[in-house]
Amino acid sequence: GAVVSQHPSWVICKSGTSVKIECRSLDFQATTMFWYRQFPKQSLMLMATSNEGSKATYEQGVEKDKFLINHASLTLSTLTVTSAHPEDSSFYICSARAQVTNQPQHFGDGTRLSIL
Amino acid sequence: ILNVEQSPQSLHVQEGDSTNFTCSFPSSNFYALHWYRWETAKSPEALFVMTLNGDEKKKGRISATLNTKEGYSYLYIKGSQPEDSATYLCAFMIPGDSGYALNFGKGTSLLVTP
């Protein structure tokens, strides 16, 4: 089956640090990649959608200058949490989809981010 | 944000029991409904993508039905096994500014004990 690799899986860092999370599709070309965030006992919330070679589209309430998304190739998207603060601590997970809209999304393992 | 409701929130069954959970979603502007299984420390795994009213899909002991007119989908597990223990997520596909995105429910957490 399609494999998506997300890394790192766990980050602890000081407030003010910028953190980059990578999401790679290993065996298929991901035309579209999605970034989600999940707070405890809540559902996965879509943060942004990125299509290869285009600027990401952010959901309402998600600061694009805070969460920088780059999708420069068909196999790699990155999410950079800039100047992270304790309230950014959360579980971040990416997914990728090939060109056909009605195909399932393939998820990474997620990144647990803790800002001290 | 469109509400996707899943029930029950959690479920504990004995090995061999059959079980089912519900996903409710807005019935207007339906495009597709996804089911995923998410085991602890792993990535969510796609189970089904359902698009047509009356759809019924099956994968081994797991099956799902879809009613788009009334806005619900059922997931059934026949003869539950401990390895079925996971959180089961449903997600309603909605059109957005950059195409179709998934709107997830909070999931049903299933524990199957021997």
Chai-1 contact restraints between the chains, C-beta under 6 A:
chainA,res_idxA,chainB,res_idxB,connection_type,confidence,min_distance_angstrom,max_distance_angstrom,comment,restraint_id
A,S43,B,F104,contact,1.0,0.0,6.0,A-B,restraint_1
A,S43,B,G105,contact,1.0,0.0,6.0,A-B,restraint_2
A,S43,B,K106,contact,1.0,0.0,6.0,A-B,restraint_3
A,L44,B,F104,contact,1.0,0.0,6.0,A-B,restraint_4
A,L46,B,A101,contact,1.0,0.0,6.0,A-B,restraint_5
A,T49,B,S98,contact,1.0,0.0,6.0,A-B,restraint_6
A,T49,B,A101,contact,1.0,0.0,6.0,A-B,restraint_7
A,T57,B,D97,contact,1.0,0.0,6.0,A-B,restraint_8
A,T57,B,S98,contact,1.0,0.0,6.0,A-B,restraint_9
A,T101,B,Y100,contact,1.0,0.0,6.0,A-B,restraint_10
A,N102,B,A32,contact,1.0,0.0,6.0,A-B,restraint_11
A,N102,B,V49,contact,1.0,0.0,6.0,A-B,restraint_12
A,P104,B,H34,contact,1.0,0.0,6.0,A-B,restraint_13
A,P104,B,A46,contact,1.0,0.0,6.0,A-B,restraint_14
A,P104,B,V49,contact,1.0,0.0,6.0,A-B,restraint_15
A,F107,B,S43,contact,1.0,0.0,6.0,A-B,restraint_16
A,F107,B,P44,contact,1.0,0.0,6.0,A-B,restraint_17
A,G108,B,S43,contact,1.0,0.0,6.0,A-B,restraint_18
A,D109,B,S43,contact,1.0,0.0,6.0,A-B,restraint_19
